[in-house]
């Protein structure tokens, strides 16, 4: 240690706070040994941090000091009681460290040493992700604070702080990080976090997140070249940050559990049960098995409420479900005869059953409480327990909900983002008419991103004029995806004068993509010349000088090069995707192979109805796409059905849907 370093610490005029805890500790350790004392390293580290002035660029303080937090306010799951309260034990069970805790401690230690860090724990529901984060940050000294952005909503709260400035020594607590990165503002959130983490002037900060593997895959997957890339910023933010959390305890953790169980009855109970639950200790502690049991054995009205809530979540409805929507959605799970004999207060009775706590834990469904600081009454909303949602999703994946469920969403939801999200999932499972209805309503409520998928569905239904009218209404906003598709449709309908006008406007804005996108359709028309009728009028305008023509040629040349480069990049990404083959895609490919074998066996046995049922179940589970069902009909001489399904999709039972077009969408979704 340099002499100047030590003298700088003790300067009588301008003492400097030590930059390195380790250097100071070495000195303290030596002097303490001489004095025969045993100093506390944590005490000295805290003293150093409290002595450091905040940087001038720091924004207002966020959150609160870490010791002031209640872990349950940070969404750490409550545990079973098993007599712990009577024994005077702490609310949380004794913590059993596992290998992922060491990786997490590394990220926390890096932040404590002055380098901004991010870590995201990825694991199934109730595997201990949030508790691990809590245990890791508890050791951070002052002046570290912890902030959990949730009000007015999670992305908005985080964006506001990123815009105004996040002070150094802030832990940004992003439990269930998908709630921040999957909504429409998610890319702005991801970009802001990336900038915060890479800016030396902003640090150190620590970002901790948790998520399920399915959400991680959605946020980080590299889409095929023919798809948009909605989470590019999120993928960059999350790259290399994941820490896998296993869903069961290994042998070493089980050994530690048995030792700790001598002092904690909750762990003793978990240790007894874990033998039959394959080491799923954390799930048992949080009462998950009881949730599944209550779901499977629920009375008929209560089961209808839970099935409706789970199915809404399967189709990407937000976590909190409004009471009015849930009531009407649940009603669709009864036949007319069943519904007629229900008591008037059937829904309230069902809520009493599913919301009642058991074993000291919330029930399968919980009411989202209104925070005291919020003003005005808000409609009641409900949320399915995480672990139950995950289990019920798996049990119900082959089933398509009653069509009336989506009529309820259409009628009782006025949030366009929700309508758009549900519509996208309906499209994925071949329910094109339902998807188009929800996209159309979302568009009428101002959700511009619904225009392109709605036009795509209309074109598939061979309502080309309807698709074109939707895109034309959006053309002034100049979204590239919309313009490309509109150019192609105009050429397909031989509306070449309109295409010329659109191409001229786009060219003047510096892009030639849409003209190149429609090039094939133009060249297939024998009466037109792509060069004479489209290219030259853009390059040579009335009264153009030679310099103007050369400038226009340069714009076109650069635009064509960019268009070609973009196409080459898409091909490269497709090859890369095939070579790397994501494990989830590999599992899906195996599932498709198994399905093909099962369908072929059923066809050989002339069990065509059973074979078709398997195809529809696989469609519902998103193992296959609608084209597989079309191919099945084609193989069995059902040409009309195949054509109807290709154009209009299938109905809730997996049969060919009735024909529809834009005019039908404008009429609205009639009562089923």
C-alpha positions as CSV (number, residue, x, y, z in Angstrom):
1,X,0.0,0.0,0.0
2,X,1.5,3.3,-1.0
3,X,2.5,5.8,1.7
4,X,0.7,8.6,-0.1
5,X,-2.5,6.6,-0.1
6,X,-2.6,6.4,3.7
7,X,-1.5,10.0,4.3
8,X,-4.3,11.1,1.9
9,X,-6.9,9.4,4.2
10,X,-5.6,11.3,7.2
11,X,-4.9,14.6,5.7
12,X,-5.9,17.4,8.2
13,X,-7.0,19.8,5.4
14,X,-8.6,17.6,2.7
15,X,-9.0,14.0,3.8
16,X,-9.9,11.6,1.0
17,X,-12.4,8.7,1.6
18,X,-10.8,5.4,0.7
19,X,-11.8,4.1,-2.7
20,X,-11.1,0.5,-2.0
21,X,-12.7,-1.4,1.0
22,X,-10.0,-4.1,0.7
23,X,-7.1,-1.7,1.1
24,X,-8.7,0.0,4.2
25,X,-9.5,-3.4,5.7
26,X,-5.8,-4.6,5.4
27,X,-4.7,-1.6,7.5
28,X,-7.5,-1.9,10.0
29,X,-6.8,-5.6,10.4
30,X,-3.1,-5.0,11.1
31,X,-3.7,-2.3,13.7
32,X,-6.5,-4.4,15.3
33,X,-4.2,-7.4,15.8
34,X,-1.6,-5.2,17.4
35,X,-4.4,-3.9,19.8
36,X,-5.7,-7.5,20.4
37,X,-9.2,-6.6,19.0
38,X,-11.5,-8.4,16.5
39,X,-12.9,-5.7,14.2
40,X,-16.1,-6.0,12.1
41,X,-15.4,-5.8,8.4
42,X,-19.1,-4.9,7.7
43,X,-18.8,-2.0,10.2
44,X,-15.8,-0.5,8.4
45,X,-17.3,-1.0,4.9
46,X,-20.5,0.8,6.0
47,X,-18.4,3.6,7.5
48,X,-16.6,4.1,4.2
49,X,-19.9,4.2,2.2
50,X,-21.5,6.7,4.6
51,X,-18.5,9.0,4.3
52,X,-18.7,9.2,0.5
53,X,-20.5,12.2,-0.9
54,X,-23.2,11.6,-3.5
55,X,-22.2,12.5,-7.1
56,X,-23.5,15.8,-8.3
57,X,-25.5,14.1,-11.1
58,X,-27.5,11.9,-8.7
59,X,-31.3,12.2,-9.0
60,X,-33.7,12.2,-6.1
61,X,-33.4,9.3,-3.7
62,X,-35.6,6.4,-4.8
63,X,-37.1,3.7,-2.6
64,X,-35.8,3.3,1.0
65,X,-32.9,1.9,2.9
66,X,-32.8,-1.9,2.5
67,X,-33.2,-2.7,6.3
68,X,-36.5,-0.8,6.2
69,X,-38.1,-3.1,3.6
70,X,-40.5,-5.9,4.5
71,X,-39.7,-8.8,2.1
72,X,-43.4,-9.5,1.6
73,X,-43.8,-6.0,0.1
74,X,-41.2,-7.1,-2.4
75,X,-43.4,-10.0,-3.4
76,X,-41.4,-12.7,-1.5
77,X,-43.9,-15.6,-1.1
78,X,-45.2,-16.3,2.4
79,X,-44.5,-19.7,3.8
80,X,-46.5,-22.3,5.5
81,X,-46.7,-21.7,9.3
82,X,-46.3,-25.2,10.8
83,X,-46.2,-23.7,14.3
84,X,-43.4,-21.2,13.5
85,X,-45.5,-18.2,14.8
86,X,-46.2,-19.9,18.1
87,X,-42.5,-20.7,18.4
88,X,-41.7,-17.0,18.0
89,X,-39.7,-17.6,14.8
90,X,-39.1,-15.0,12.0
91,X,-41.8,-14.8,9.3
92,X,-39.5,-16.3,6.7
93,X,-38.1,-19.8,7.1
94,X,-34.3,-20.3,7.6
95,X,-32.7,-19.8,4.2
96,X,-30.9,-22.7,2.5
97,X,-28.2,-21.5,0.1
98,X,-27.8,-23.2,-3.2
99,X,-25.4,-22.9,-6.1
100,X,-27.3,-20.1,-7.8
101,X,-26.9,-18.0,-4.7
102,X,-23.1,-17.9,-5.3
103,X,-23.6,-16.5,-8.8
104,X,-26.0,-13.9,-7.5
105,X,-23.6,-12.9,-4.7
106,X,-21.0,-12.2,-7.4
107,X,-23.3,-9.7,-9.2
108,X,-24.1,-8.0,-5.9
109,X,-20.4,-7.9,-4.9
110,X,-19.5,-6.3,-8.2
111,X,-22.0,-3.6,-7.6
112,X,-20.7,-3.0,-4.1
113,X,-17.2,-2.6,-5.5
114,X,-18.5,0.1,-7.8
115,X,-19.4,-1.6,-11.1
116,X,-23.1,-1.4,-12.1
117,X,-24.5,-4.9,-12.5
118,X,-27.6,-6.7,-13.6
119,X,-28.7,-10.3,-12.8
120,X,-32.0,-12.1,-13.7
121,X,-33.0,-15.3,-11.9
122,X,-34.8,-17.6,-14.3
123,X,-36.9,-20.5,-12.9
124,X,-40.3,-21.9,-12.6
125,X,-42.9,-20.5,-10.2
126,X,-42.3,-20.8,-6.5
127,X,-38.7,-22.0,-6.9
128,X,-37.2,-19.3,-4.6
129,X,-36.1,-16.7,-7.1
130,X,-37.4,-13.6,-5.2
131,X,-36.3,-14.9,-1.8
132,X,-32.8,-15.5,-3.2
133,X,-32.6,-11.8,-4.4
134,X,-33.7,-10.6,-1.0
135,X,-31.1,-12.6,0.8
136,X,-28.4,-11.3,-1.6
137,X,-29.2,-7.6,-1.1
138,X,-29.6,-7.7,2.7
139,X,-25.9,-7.5,3.2
140,X,-25.4,-4.3,1.1
141,X,-24.3,-1.4,3.4
142,X,-25.4,2.2,3.5
143,X,-25.9,4.2,1.4
144,X,-27.5,1.5,-0.7
145,X,-31.3,1.8,-1.1
146,X,-33.8,-0.5,-2.7
147,X,-36.5,0.7,-5.1
148,X,-39.5,-1.4,-6.4
149,X,-41.1,0.6,-9.2
150,X,-44.9,-0.2,-9.5
151,X,-46.9,3.1,-9.5
152,X,-48.8,4.2,-11.6
153,X,-47.8,1.0,-13.4
154,X,-44.5,-0.8,-13.6
155,X,-43.1,0.3,-17.0
156,X,-44.3,3.9,-16.4
157,X,-42.7,4.1,-13.0
158,X,-39.4,2.8,-14.2
159,X,-39.4,5.1,-17.3
160,X,-40.1,8.2,-15.2
161,X,-37.1,7.5,-13.0
162,X,-34.8,6.6,-15.9
163,X,-35.7,9.9,-17.5
164,X,-35.1,12.0,-14.3
165,X,-32.1,10.1,-13.2
166,X,-31.4,7.1,-10.9
167,X,-29.1,7.9,-8.1
168,X,-26.0,5.7,-7.5
169,X,-26.2,3.0,-4.9
170,X,-29.8,2.1,-5.9
171,X,-31.0,-1.5,-6.2
172,X,-33.7,-1.5,-8.9
173,X,-36.0,-4.4,-7.9
174,X,-37.7,-5.9,-11.0
175,X,-39.4,-8.9,-9.7
176,X,-41.2,-10.5,-12.6
177,X,-39.2,-8.5,-15.1
178,X,-41.5,-9.5,-18.0
179,X,-44.1,-7.0,-16.6
180,X,-41.6,-4.2,-17.4
181,X,-40.2,-5.6,-20.7
182,X,-43.1,-7.3,-22.5
183,X,-45.7,-4.3,-22.7
184,X,-45.5,-1.8,-25.5
185,X,-43.2,0.4,-23.5
186,X,-40.9,-2.5,-22.8
187,X,-38.3,-1.6,-25.5
188,X,-38.0,2.0,-24.1
189,X,-37.5,0.5,-20.6
190,X,-34.8,-1.9,-21.9
191,X,-33.0,0.8,-23.7
192,X,-33.1,3.1,-20.7
193,X,-31.7,0.3,-18.4
194,X,-28.9,-0.4,-20.9
195,X,-27.9,3.2,-21.0
196,X,-28.0,3.4,-17.2
197,X,-25.8,0.3,-16.7
198,X,-23.2,1.4,-19.2
199,X,-22.9,5.0,-18.0
200,X,-20.0,5.3,-15.5
201,X,-21.4,8.6,-14.2
202,X,-24.6,6.8,-13.1
203,X,-23.1,4.0,-11.1
204,X,-23.0,2.0,-9.3
205,X,-26.5,0.6,-9.5
206,X,-27.8,-3.0,-9.2
207,X,-30.7,-4.3,-11.3
208,X,-32.2,-7.5,-10.0
209,X,-35.0,-9.3,-11.9
210,X,-36.8,-12.6,-11.9
211,X,-38.9,-14.4,-14.5
212,X,-40.2,-17.8,-15.7
213,X,-38.4,-19.6,-18.5
214,X,-41.3,-19.1,-20.9
215,X,-41.1,-15.3,-20.4
216,X,-37.3,-15.4,-20.7
217,X,-37.6,-17.3,-24.0
218,X,-40.1,-14.7,-25.4
219,X,-37.9,-11.8,-24.5
220,X,-34.6,-13.3,-25.7
221,X,-35.5,-15.4,-28.7
222,X,-34.0,-14.4,-32.1
223,X,-37.1,-14.2,-34.4
224,X,-36.9,-15.8,-37.8
225,X,-36.1,-13.4,-40.7
226,X,-39.7,-13.1,-41.9
227,X,-40.9,-11.9,-38.4
228,X,-40.6,-8.5,-36.7
229,X,-38.2,-8.2,-33.8
230,X,-40.3,-6.7,-31.0
231,X,-37.8,-7.3,-28.1
232,X,-34.4,-6.4,-29.7
233,X,-33.5,-4.0,-26.9
234,X,-34.6,-6.5,-24.2
235,X,-32.6,-9.2,-25.7
236,X,-29.5,-7.1,-25.6
237,X,-30.2,-6.0,-22.0
238,X,-30.7,-9.6,-20.8
239,X,-27.8,-11.2,-22.8
240,X,-25.6,-13.1,-20.3
241,X,-27.5,-11.9,-17.2
242,X,-29.5,-15.1,-16.5
243,X,-28.9,-17.2,-13.4
244,X,-30.8,-20.5,-13.5
245,X,-32.8,-21.5,-10.4
246,X,-33.5,-25.2,-10.3
247,X,-37.0,-26.3,-9.3
248,X,-35.8,-28.8,-6.8
249,X,-33.1,-29.1,-4.1
250,X,-30.0,-31.2,-4.9
251,X,-28.4,-33.6,-2.4
252,X,-26.3,-30.9,-0.8
253,X,-29.2,-28.6,-0.3
254,X,-31.4,-31.4,1.1
255,X,-28.6,-32.2,3.6
256,X,-28.5,-28.5,4.7
257,X,-32.3,-28.6,4.9
258,X,-32.3,-31.5,7.3
259,X,-29.8,-29.9,9.5
260,X,-31.7,-26.6,9.6
261,X,-35.0,-28.4,10.1
262,X,-34.0,-29.1,13.7
263,X,-34.6,-25.5,14.6
264,X,-37.4,-24.6,12.1
265,X,-40.7,-26.6,12.0
266,X,-41.5,-25.3,8.6
267,X,-38.3,-26.8,7.2
268,X,-39.0,-30.0,9.2
269,X,-42.4,-30.3,7.5
270,X,-40.9,-29.6,4.1
271,X,-38.1,-32.2,4.6
272,X,-40.7,-34.8,5.3
273,X,-42.8,-34.0,2.3
274,X,-39.9,-33.5,-0.1
275,X,-39.3,-37.2,-0.4
276,X,-42.5,-37.6,-2.4
277,X,-42.2,-34.3,-4.2
278,X,-38.8,-34.8,-5.8
279,X,-37.1,-32.2,-3.7
280,X,-39.5,-29.4,-4.6
281,X,-39.0,-27.8,-1.2
282,X,-39.7,-24.1,-2.0
283,X,-43.0,-25.0,-3.8
284,X,-44.2,-26.9,-0.8
285,X,-43.2,-24.1,1.6
286,X,-45.3,-21.6,-0.3
287,X,-48.3,-23.9,-0.2
288,X,-48.4,-24.7,-3.9
289,X,-49.6,-28.3,-3.6
290,X,-52.6,-27.1,-1.7
291,X,-53.5,-24.6,-4.5
292,X,-53.5,-27.3,-7.1
293,X,-55.6,-29.6,-4.9
294,X,-58.1,-26.8,-4.3
295,X,-58.3,-26.1,-8.1
296,X,-58.9,-29.7,-9.1
297,X,-61.5,-30.3,-6.4
298,X,-63.3,-27.0,-6.6
299,X,-67.1,-26.9,-6.8
300,X,-68.5,-26.3,-10.2
301,X,-69.0,-22.5,-10.0
302,X,-65.6,-22.0,-8.4
303,X,-63.9,-24.2,-11.0
304,X,-65.6,-22.1,-13.8
305,X,-64.2,-18.9,-12.3
306,X,-60.7,-20.4,-12.0
307,X,-60.8,-21.9,-15.5
308,X,-61.9,-18.6,-16.9
309,X,-59.1,-16.7,-15.1
310,X,-56.4,-19.3,-16.3
311,X,-57.7,-19.2,-19.9
312,X,-57.6,-15.4,-20.0
313,X,-54.0,-15.6,-18.8
314,X,-53.2,-18.3,-21.4
315,X,-54.3,-15.8,-24.1
316,X,-52.1,-13.0,-22.7
317,X,-54.7,-11.0,-20.7
318,X,-52.7,-9.0,-18.1
319,X,-52.2,-10.5,-14.6
320,X,-55.0,-8.5,-13.0
321,X,-58.4,-9.4,-14.3
322,X,-61.3,-7.0,-13.8
323,X,-64.3,-8.4,-11.8
324,X,-66.9,-7.6,-14.4
325,X,-64.9,-9.4,-17.1
326,X,-64.2,-12.4,-14.9
327,X,-67.9,-12.7,-14.0
328,X,-69.1,-12.8,-17.6
329,X,-66.1,-14.9,-18.8
330,X,-66.9,-17.6,-16.1
331,X,-70.5,-17.7,-17.1
332,X,-69.5,-19.0,-20.5
333,X,-68.2,-22.3,-18.9
334,X,-71.8,-23.4,-18.2
335,X,-74.4,-24.8,-20.6
336,X,-77.7,-22.9,-20.8
337,X,-79.4,-25.5,-18.6
338,X,-76.6,-25.4,-16.0
339,X,-76.7,-21.6,-15.9
340,X,-80.4,-21.4,-15.4
341,X,-80.3,-23.3,-12.1
342,X,-77.4,-21.4,-10.6
343,X,-78.3,-19.2,-7.6
344,X,-78.3,-15.4,-8.1
345,X,-75.2,-14.9,-6.1
346,X,-73.3,-17.9,-7.7
347,X,-70.3,-15.7,-8.6
348,X,-70.0,-14.2,-5.1
349,X,-70.2,-17.7,-3.6
350,X,-67.5,-18.9,-6.0
351,X,-65.2,-16.0,-5.1
352,X,-65.6,-16.9,-1.4
353,X,-64.4,-20.4,-2.2
354,X,-61.4,-19.5,-4.4
355,X,-60.3,-16.4,-2.5
356,X,-60.3,-17.9,1.0
357,X,-56.8,-18.4,2.4
358,X,-55.6,-21.8,3.6
359,X,-52.6,-22.8,5.7
360,X,-52.0,-19.1,6.3
361,X,-51.6,-18.4,2.6
362,X,-53.8,-16.7,0.0
363,X,-56.2,-18.8,-2.0
364,X,-56.0,-19.8,-5.7
365,X,-57.4,-16.4,-6.6
366,X,-56.6,-13.2,-4.8
367,X,-58.1,-9.7,-4.9
368,X,-55.7,-7.0,-5.9
369,X,-55.8,-4.5,-3.1
370,X,-56.0,-0.8,-3.8
371,X,-53.1,1.0,-2.2
372,X,-54.0,3.6,0.4
373,X,-52.2,6.4,-1.5
374,X,-54.3,5.9,-4.6
375,X,-57.2,8.3,-5.1
376,X,-60.8,7.3,-6.1
377,X,-62.4,3.9,-6.2
378,X,-61.1,1.5,-8.8
379,X,-62.9,-1.6,-10.0
380,X,-62.0,-4.8,-8.2
381,X,-59.4,-7.0,-9.9
382,X,-58.3,-10.6,-9.3
383,X,-55.1,-12.5,-9.9
384,X,-54.4,-16.3,-10.2
385,X,-51.7,-17.7,-7.9
386,X,-48.5,-18.1,-9.9
387,X,-47.9,-21.8,-9.3
388,X,-51.5,-22.7,-10.0
389,X,-51.5,-20.7,-13.2
390,X,-48.5,-22.6,-14.4
391,X,-49.9,-26.0,-13.5
392,X,-53.4,-25.2,-14.9
393,X,-51.9,-23.9,-18.1
394,X,-50.2,-27.2,-18.7
395,X,-53.4,-29.2,-17.9
396,X,-55.5,-27.0,-20.2
397,X,-53.1,-26.4,-23.1
398,X,-54.9,-28.8,-25.5
399,X,-58.3,-27.2,-24.8
400,X,-59.7,-24.2,-26.5
401,X,-61.9,-22.0,-24.2
402,X,-65.6,-21.4,-25.0
403,X,-65.9,-18.8,-27.8
404,X,-68.1,-16.7,-25.4
405,X,-65.0,-16.0,-23.3
406,X,-63.5,-13.9,-26.1
407,X,-66.9,-12.3,-26.7
408,X,-66.6,-11.1,-23.1
409,X,-63.1,-9.8,-23.7
410,X,-64.4,-8.0,-26.9
411,X,-67.4,-6.5,-25.1
412,X,-66.0,-5.7,-21.6
413,X,-62.4,-4.6,-22.4
414,X,-61.7,-1.1,-23.5
415,X,-57.9,-1.3,-23.2
416,X,-56.6,-1.6,-26.8
417,X,-53.3,-3.2,-25.7
418,X,-55.2,-6.0,-24.0
419,X,-57.4,-6.6,-27.1
420,X,-54.3,-6.6,-29.3
421,X,-52.5,-9.1,-27.1
422,X,-55.4,-11.6,-26.9
423,X,-56.0,-11.2,-30.7
424,X,-52.4,-12.2,-31.4
425,X,-52.7,-15.4,-29.4
426,X,-56.0,-16.2,-31.2
427,X,-54.2,-15.8,-34.5
428,X,-51.5,-18.2,-33.3
429,X,-54.1,-21.0,-32.7
430,X,-56.0,-20.5,-36.0
431,X,-59.1,-18.6,-34.7
432,X,-58.7,-15.9,-37.4
433,X,-62.2,-14.5,-37.2
434,X,-62.0,-13.9,-33.4
435,X,-58.6,-12.5,-33.8
436,X,-59.7,-10.1,-36.5
437,X,-62.7,-8.9,-34.4
438,X,-60.4,-8.1,-31.5
439,X,-57.8,-6.5,-33.7
440,X,-60.5,-4.3,-35.3
441,X,-61.8,-3.2,-32.0
442,X,-58.3,-2.4,-30.8
443,X,-57.7,-0.4,-33.9
444,X,-60.9,1.6,-33.5
445,X,-59.7,2.4,-29.9
446,X,-56.5,3.8,-31.3
447,X,-54.1,0.9,-31.2
448,X,-52.2,1.5,-34.4
449,X,-50.1,-1.6,-34.1
450,X,-53.2,-3.7,-34.8
451,X,-53.5,-2.4,-38.4
452,X,-50.8,-4.7,-39.9
453,X,-52.0,-8.0,-38.4
454,X,-55.6,-7.1,-39.2
455,X,-54.8,-6.4,-42.8
456,X,-52.8,-9.7,-42.9
457,X,-55.9,-11.6,-41.7
458,X,-58.1,-9.9,-44.2
459,X,-55.8,-10.7,-47.0
460,X,-55.8,-14.4,-46.0
461,X,-59.6,-14.2,-46.0
462,X,-59.2,-12.8,-49.6
463,X,-60.8,-9.5,-48.7
464,X,-58.0,-7.6,-50.4
465,X,-59.9,-4.4,-50.7
466,X,-60.7,-4.5,-47.0
467,X,-57.1,-5.1,-46.1
468,X,-56.0,-2.3,-48.4
469,X,-58.5,0.2,-46.9
470,X,-57.1,-0.6,-43.4
471,X,-53.5,0.0,-44.5
472,X,-54.4,3.1,-46.5
473,X,-55.9,4.7,-43.3
474,X,-52.5,4.0,-41.6
475,X,-50.2,5.0,-44.5
476,X,-49.8,8.6,-43.4
477,X,-48.0,7.4,-40.3
478,X,-45.4,5.7,-42.6
479,X,-44.8,2.6,-40.6
480,X,-42.5,0.6,-42.9
481,X,-44.3,-2.7,-42.4
482,X,-47.6,-1.1,-43.3
483,X,-46.2,0.6,-46.4
484,X,-44.5,-2.5,-47.7
485,X,-47.7,-4.5,-47.4
486,X,-49.8,-1.7,-48.8
487,X,-47.6,-1.4,-51.9
488,X,-47.9,-5.1,-52.6
489,X,-51.7,-5.1,-52.2
490,X,-52.0,-2.0,-54.5
491,X,-50.0,-3.8,-57.2
492,X,-52.0,-7.0,-56.7
493,X,-55.2,-5.0,-57.4
494,X,-53.6,-3.3,-60.3
495,X,-54.0,0.1,-58.7
496,X,-50.8,1.3,-60.3
497,X,-51.7,5.0,-60.2
498,X,-52.1,4.9,-56.4
499,X,-48.9,2.9,-56.2
500,X,-47.0,5.5,-58.2
501,X,-48.3,8.3,-55.9
502,X,-47.4,6.3,-52.7
503,X,-44.0,5.5,-54.1
504,X,-43.3,9.1,-54.9
505,X,-44.2,10.3,-51.4
506,X,-42.0,7.5,-49.9
507,X,-39.1,8.2,-52.3
508,X,-39.2,11.9,-51.3
509,X,-38.9,10.8,-47.7
510,X,-35.8,8.8,-48.6
511,X,-37.0,5.2,-49.0
512,X,-37.5,2.9,-52.0
513,X,-38.4,-0.2,-50.0
514,X,-42.1,-0.3,-50.9
515,X,-41.5,0.0,-54.6
516,X,-39.0,-2.8,-54.4
517,X,-41.4,-4.8,-52.3
518,X,-44.0,-4.6,-55.1
519,X,-41.5,-5.2,-57.9
520,X,-42.6,-8.8,-58.6
521,X,-46.3,-7.9,-58.9
522,X,-45.5,-5.0,-61.2
523,X,-43.3,-7.1,-63.5
524,X,-46.0,-9.8,-63.8
525,X,-48.2,-7.2,-65.6
526,X,-47.6,-7.4,-69.3
527,X,-48.9,-3.9,-70.0
528,X,-46.4,-2.1,-67.7
529,X,-42.7,-1.7,-67.6
530,X,-41.2,-1.4,-64.1
531,X,-38.3,0.7,-65.5
532,X,-40.4,3.0,-67.7
533,X,-43.5,3.4,-65.7
534,X,-42.1,3.4,-62.1
535,X,-38.4,3.8,-62.0
536,X,-37.9,6.7,-64.4
537,X,-40.8,8.9,-63.1
538,X,-39.1,8.8,-59.7
539,X,-35.7,9.7,-61.0
540,X,-36.5,12.2,-63.7
541,X,-39.1,14.7,-62.5
542,X,-40.5,17.7,-64.5
543,X,-37.9,20.5,-64.6
544,X,-35.2,18.3,-63.0
545,X,-31.6,19.4,-63.4
546,X,-28.8,17.0,-64.0
547,X,-27.8,17.4,-60.4
548,X,-31.3,16.5,-59.3
549,X,-31.3,13.4,-61.4
550,X,-27.9,12.3,-60.1
551,X,-29.1,12.9,-56.5
552,X,-32.2,10.8,-57.1
553,X,-30.1,8.1,-58.7
554,X,-27.9,8.0,-55.6
555,X,-31.0,7.8,-53.3
556,X,-32.4,4.9,-55.3
557,X,-29.0,3.1,-55.5
558,X,-28.5,3.4,-51.7
559,X,-32.1,2.3,-51.0
560,X,-31.7,-0.8,-53.2
561,X,-28.4,-1.7,-51.6
562,X,-30.0,-1.4,-48.1
563,X,-33.0,-3.5,-49.2
564,X,-30.7,-6.2,-50.5
565,X,-28.5,-6.1,-47.4
566,X,-31.6,-6.4,-45.3
567,X,-32.7,-9.5,-47.2
568,X,-29.2,-11.0,-46.9
569,X,-29.3,-10.3,-43.1
570,X,-32.6,-12.1,-42.9
571,X,-31.2,-15.1,-44.7
572,X,-28.1,-15.1,-42.4
573,X,-30.3,-15.0,-39.3
574,X,-32.4,-17.8,-40.5
575,X,-29.3,-20.0,-41.1
576,X,-28.0,-19.1,-37.7
577,X,-31.4,-20.0,-36.1
578,X,-31.4,-23.4,-37.8
579,X,-27.8,-24.1,-36.8
580,X,-28.2,-23.1,-33.1
581,X,-31.7,-24.5,-32.8
582,X,-33.1,-23.2,-29.5
583,X,-33.9,-26.1,-27.1
584,X,-37.5,-25.0,-26.9
585,X,-37.7,-25.2,-30.7
586,X,-36.1,-28.7,-30.5
587,X,-38.7,-29.9,-28.1
588,X,-41.4,-28.5,-30.3
589,X,-40.0,-30.3,-33.4
590,X,-40.0,-33.6,-31.4
591,X,-43.6,-33.0,-30.4
592,X,-44.5,-32.5,-34.1
593,X,-42.7,-35.7,-35.1
594,X,-44.6,-37.6,-32.4
595,X,-47.9,-36.1,-33.5
596,X,-47.2,-37.0,-37.1
597,X,-46.6,-40.6,-36.1
598,X,-49.8,-40.7,-34.0
599,X,-51.9,-39.2,-36.8
600,X,-50.5,-41.6,-39.3
601,X,-51.4,-44.6,-37.1
602,X,-54.9,-43.3,-36.6
603,X,-55.3,-42.8,-40.3
604,X,-54.2,-46.3,-41.0
605,X,-56.8,-47.6,-38.6
606,X,-59.4,-45.3,-40.4
607,X,-59.9,-43.3,-37.2
608,X,-60.1,-40.0,-39.0
609,X,-62.2,-38.3,-36.4
610,X,-59.6,-39.2,-33.7
611,X,-56.8,-38.1,-35.9
612,X,-58.4,-34.8,-36.6
613,X,-59.1,-34.3,-32.8
614,X,-55.3,-34.8,-32.2
615,X,-54.5,-32.2,-34.8
616,X,-56.9,-29.7,-33.3
617,X,-55.5,-30.3,-29.8
618,X,-52.0,-29.7,-31.1
619,X,-53.2,-26.5,-32.7
620,X,-54.7,-25.4,-29.4
621,X,-51.3,-26.1,-27.7
622,X,-49.4,-24.2,-30.4
623,X,-47.4,-27.3,-31.3
624,X,-48.5,-26.9,-35.0
625,X,-49.9,-24.1,-37.1
626,X,-53.1,-23.8,-39.1
627,X,-51.3,-25.0,-42.3
628,X,-51.0,-28.5,-40.8
629,X,-54.8,-28.8,-40.3
630,X,-55.2,-27.5,-43.9
631,X,-52.8,-30.3,-45.1
632,X,-54.8,-32.9,-43.1
633,X,-58.0,-31.9,-44.9
634,X,-56.3,-31.9,-48.2
635,X,-55.0,-35.5,-47.7
636,X,-58.5,-36.7,-47.1
637,X,-60.1,-35.1,-50.1
638,X,-61.8,-32.3,-48.1
639,X,-60.7,-29.6,-50.5
640,X,-63.5,-27.2,-49.6
641,X,-62.8,-27.5,-45.9
642,X,-59.1,-27.1,-46.5
643,X,-59.7,-23.9,-48.5
644,X,-62.1,-22.5,-45.9
645,X,-59.7,-23.1,-43.1
646,X,-56.8,-21.6,-45.0
647,X,-58.9,-18.5,-45.6
648,X,-61.0,-18.1,-42.5
649,X,-59.4,-20.2,-39.9
650,X,-61.3,-22.6,-37.6
651,X,-64.1,-22.1,-35.0
652,X,-63.8,-22.9,-31.3
653,X,-64.4,-26.6,-32.0
654,X,-61.7,-26.7,-34.7
655,X,-64.1,-26.9,-37.6
656,X,-63.9,-24.6,-40.6
657,X,-65.0,-21.1,-39.6
658,X,-67.7,-19.3,-41.4
659,X,-66.7,-16.7,-44.1
660,X,-66.1,-13.2,-42.9
661,X,-64.8,-9.9,-44.2
662,X,-64.2,-6.3,-43.1
663,X,-67.9,-5.4,-43.3
664,X,-68.7,-8.2,-40.9
665,X,-66.0,-6.9,-38.5
666,X,-67.5,-3.4,-38.6
667,X,-70.9,-4.8,-37.6
668,X,-69.3,-6.0,-34.3
669,X,-69.3,-9.3,-32.5
670,X,-72.9,-10.3,-32.1
671,X,-74.1,-12.0,-28.8
672,X,-73.3,-15.7,-29.1
